[in-house]
């Protein structure tokens, strides 16, 4: 059937989308700052507009709640097709517009639409004779969680409202009626009341630590300051209260380290590296992520569940408890009754437990990869039935959830590095965000870095030398640095090539992963990659700048931070599998064998003890791709200009200020 588009008019208050969002929003809007819509160029035009960017090109887009898809005309497509975007055949040949006329669709494309710092890969239909260059339809509204107030010419995003809401939002699906929302709320409330606040304890599976006939390993505890000792003692009291640990008389002993979390509090960690070295690995298989993703397509109603401190809900076999013993200064020796973090085989045991609870009988609708549980159905009634059964089984098995982190009955979810919705699977925008937000080079040095990043994957980009020519010309000796339209067009085109097929690949979970990391004094960069027959291909990119405190770290600490951050960033891909970390800092090869894990490096090493990876040194000249991402923030944080500025307005003003500084009190030339 042909998609039909109603006239772009103010959203009706009877519209289900409006009702489902606004009703819940009004109670919490007092804590949210609204954003202004883009003013119309015609004072008589009452329609809503929003300024977005596509590959750095600004578009004044019409917000149309009546359009079921996002549309672009031939003028808009001409702007981005010059960057190398390809048009794909569309499943529909034409659309019926508000005036009743049918217009042809010339094709479709998936492009990154950026609003502020949020980037969404969106499917657009190209309708050449469309009046507006870009119309953002209901599909984009839903993906962004957009709530428009036409009366006040403002808008809000759902995630901003959720941040000030005291209760978890369960209204993520735009088509839920008031009665459906109430049924969902009642179901969640009933199981949440049954579970209470106490940490659960699974009844079906116990974890065993098989060290063969190896003699007990006893290690000295690490000396700590009185302040850290107090925190350590408080954390011990919490674990005793939750029945996670108990006093011990074990001949085994491992040291304790406190790891500071983002929120400012501490995680109690035990250094189990020596225990892991002698532990026999379990053979229980993890499910293939690719097989799960293939079966998530076409799900209209989606729910993801977050298990509260999952490992702590698994009992330790009594004979294995003594091997987890640890010493707390001035408190004595204790051992775990539940599965602690950092032990080998923890993931396999949890997978065995969750499989035994939910099992294959629910598999067409429920999928579990470690503690990531997702429910997918076509209808609301079916979803309620399956959700009730899943919550019932988890409750009977003694498993409790972190309710505030669960997402119920959504139309779209992020799962295992992908965006899942009724249209199928799409690339998580976070995979390409580091490339799309790479700043425009402003110096020869920054041009050289970007060229190094692009050149690493040049064999997958057709006509690479020709496309890059306007940029590489700036690297010639005695060449005046002038970044014009030609260079900007080439820059955007290379960005598009870096985040598009055939270069950016879908992960093959039957192959090992490579994690290329780099760190500089300004930022961190990482590329998740795999080796195929054609060579090494990127799966995802990531980068971030360093905080002021992190900039004070030593070189070794910054490089180690880069590895830790990258592993956590790409955890859904590499967890419970062997992978390779490639870095240009050779000192990191001793990370696994750090003998005294005190201090910052020690705490980080302990956080990595649950991952199975090797560290390979790659010289800097062969590591340009990750290096460029780690230094991308330099162009934003501190622009380095070594060449003479070529802006005539600036040079003229500079001469005037130097000649008559009293005439320009607001200007100063250093």
Helices and strands as residue ranges (DSSP letters): H 16-25, G 29-31, E 35-36, E 48-54, E 57-63, E 70-72, H 74-81, E 94-96, E 102-104, E 107-115, E 118-126, E 134-136, H 138-144, E 146-149, E 154-157, H 158-164, H 178-195, E 206-207, H 226-241, E 245-247, E 256-260, E 266-270, H 273-277, H 289-294, E 301-306, G 310-313, E 315-316, H 318-321, G 322-324, E 326-328, E 332-336, H 346-358, G 360-362, E 366-369, E 372-377, H 380-396, G 403-405, E 407-410, E 412-415, E 418-421, E 424-427, G 429-431, H 433-436, H 444-456, G 458-460, H 464-472, G 473-475, H 485-498, E 514-519, E 523-532, E 535-545, G 550-552, H 555-569, H 571-574, E 578-583, G 586-593, H 599-607, E 612-617, G 620-622, H 624-630, H 634-637, H 648-659, G 661-663
